[in-house]
Amino acid sequence: MDHLTSRRAFARYVAASPLLAALGASACEERKDEDEIAEEAREHPGTLGEPDQELGELVTKAEDALDVFDMRVTAERTLPPAHYGYIATGVDGDVTLRANRTGFARWDIRDKRLAGIEKVDMSTSILGTRMETPIIISPTGSQRAFHPDGELATARAAKSQKHLMMLSTVTTTSVEDVTEARGEPVWYQLYATSKWEVTEKLLRRAEAAGCPVVVYTVDLPVPSNRITLSRFIKRDRRDCTQCHAKTDAYGSRNTSFSRKPMFDGLNMTNADFDIPLHDWEFVERLKAATKMKVMVKGITTAEDAQRCLSHGADGIVVSNHGGRAAESGRATIDCLPEIARVVRKQVPVILDSGIRRGTDVFKALALGADAVGIGRPYLWGLGAFGQPGVERVLAVLRAELRTVMALSGTRTIADVGAASVIRNT
Ligand SMILES: Cc1cc2nc3c(=O)[nH]c(=O)nc-3n(C[C@H](O)[C@H](O)[C@H](O)COP(=O)(O)O)c2cc1C
């Protein structure tokens, strides 16, 4: 189909938007309707760059999604290419992005028969936050680019499904409104800028909103090279500059403040997100500056985990930003054992990047994580259907985890341990 001769595509072109660093409120006003999605599915039956068993199928109702990959296909067909590309992208050749998936395949699960488990209990508690399930919503920015309700839809889904939500600094909805929609405090993710006054004000605002934990992300001190995103942007026929600044694969993170409510009222002159000079003293500074617990997100080695402990971090998120930061080629599930060995349960460890099934959650718990985070899966649900899509993703992952726990003879999260998995290579 020629985009510019199609009535709908022309309307989309005129409405225009794409995203990126400065994604904003009007970003997804031109979502496709069901007929359009079905038409596009007929025209483009294939999907991009995913292993065969993870292709998924287009669905027209959230409850029809059999796994998170059905949501991915549906989100791809629903969202403007540049906005879907922002979710999909890794960096450079997307090697780390793919490694996050293949890493899980190197571990098998050891079944346990006749374990006499009547009811699986998935509840756990981390840094004083009680959770019904160890599946946490990892922080992702700019959610109104994927659905008009953005972070509110995610928070409402987190409430109805009883999951902990982490909220990004670059949220398109304020921490106060998200907390109200969630019905309980969220954990606040911090991108520190080069200006300490800005960081301090963000901390005060998160504290005032009741956040008990700040999650300090350390894996993006410089912009990353998001080539897949650039390729998707090239497919998008709309004029992105109507909504945000033109950008390249490296993004332009410093142009986005005006669209991000957490920066309202702050003097952002000379506040730079690119802060290669930050060091471990900054963790201590954060600890001294807030009454919130401080977790460090983006740790992938035992040495850095040890530094987290030495500098007083209250917890660690083993993460490579879903393969969107460094192109290390290393899956987080492969990083976890060495980190668990040095942490020795002194502080909680959460793992994200590549979690797509209940079996992945189980493997992470077995290898030393106390909980896991998901990023893209709930964004696919959000892009495809809004709140019901996020709810379905959470429900599917929970059901899958419950099943694998029962089949492995693990009644509680504490029962999932080293004996639950075995390396197959
Ligand atoms: C579209 C998108 C936006 C993200 N925004 C943020 C962010 O603002 N802050 C942050 O710490 N991590 C961010 N992340 C990384 C996630 O928190 C998480 O580490 C990652 O998505 C997990 O990998 P997965 O997508 O494979 O589940 C983002 C990820 C995606 C896909």
The ligand as a MOL file (V3000), in Angstrom:
LIG
                    3D

  0  0  0     0  0            999 V3000
M  V30 BEGIN CTAB
M  V30 COUNTS 31 33 0 0 0
M  V30 BEGIN ATOM
M  V30 1 C 10.4630 1.9980 25.6720 0
M  V30 2 C 11.3360 1.8010 26.8760 0
M  V30 3 C 11.5580 2.8890 27.7030 0
M  V30 4 C 12.3690 2.7210 28.8370 0
M  V30 5 N 12.5350 3.7860 29.6910 0
M  V30 6 C 13.2820 3.6230 30.8150 0
M  V30 7 C 13.4060 4.6830 31.7520 0
M  V30 8 O 12.8540 5.7540 31.5760 0
M  V30 9 N 14.1660 4.4580 32.8660 0
M  V30 10 C 14.8020 3.2550 33.1010 0
M  V30 11 O 15.4860 3.0970 34.1170 0
M  V30 12 N 14.6730 2.2390 32.2200 0
M  V30 13 C 13.9220 2.3840 31.1100 0
M  V30 14 N 13.7560 1.3360 30.2580 0
M  V30 15 C 14.3600 0.0240 30.6050 0
M  V30 16 C 13.3780 -0.7920 31.4520 0
M  V30 17 O 13.2420 -0.2540 32.7370 0
M  V30 18 C 13.8440 -2.2390 31.6240 0
M  V30 19 O 15.1420 -2.2380 32.1620 0
M  V30 20 C 13.8420 -3.0320 30.3270 0
M  V30 21 O 12.7760 -2.6580 29.4930 0
M  V30 22 C 13.7320 -4.5010 30.6410 0
M  V30 23 O 13.8930 -5.2640 29.5000 0
M  V30 24 P 12.6730 -5.8710 28.6500 0
M  V30 25 O 12.0780 -4.7160 27.8950 0
M  V30 26 O 13.3570 -6.8490 27.7720 0
M  V30 27 O 11.6870 -6.4740 29.6100 0
M  V30 28 C 12.9630 1.4700 29.1290 0
M  V30 29 C 12.7080 0.3870 28.2800 0
M  V30 30 C 11.8920 0.5380 27.1740 0
M  V30 31 C 11.6180 -0.6630 26.3150 0
M  V30 END ATOM
M  V30 BEGIN BOND
M  V30 1 1 1 2
M  V30 2 1 2 3
M  V30 3 2 2 30
M  V30 4 2 3 4
M  V30 5 1 4 5
M  V30 6 1 4 28
M  V30 7 2 5 6
M  V30 8 1 6 7
M  V30 9 1 6 13
M  V30 10 2 7 8
M  V30 11 1 7 9
M  V30 12 1 9 10
M  V30 13 2 10 11
M  V30 14 1 10 12
M  V30 15 2 12 13
M  V30 16 1 13 14
M  V30 17 1 14 15
M  V30 18 1 14 28
M  V30 19 1 15 16
M  V30 20 1 16 17
M  V30 21 1 16 18
M  V30 22 1 18 19
M  V30 23 1 18 20
M  V30 24 1 20 21
M  V30 25 1 20 22
M  V30 26 1 22 23
M  V30 27 1 23 24
M  V30 28 2 24 25
M  V30 29 1 24 26
M  V30 30 1 24 27
M  V30 31 2 28 29
M  V30 32 1 29 30
M  V30 33 1 30 31
M  V30 END BOND
M  V30 END CTAB
M  END
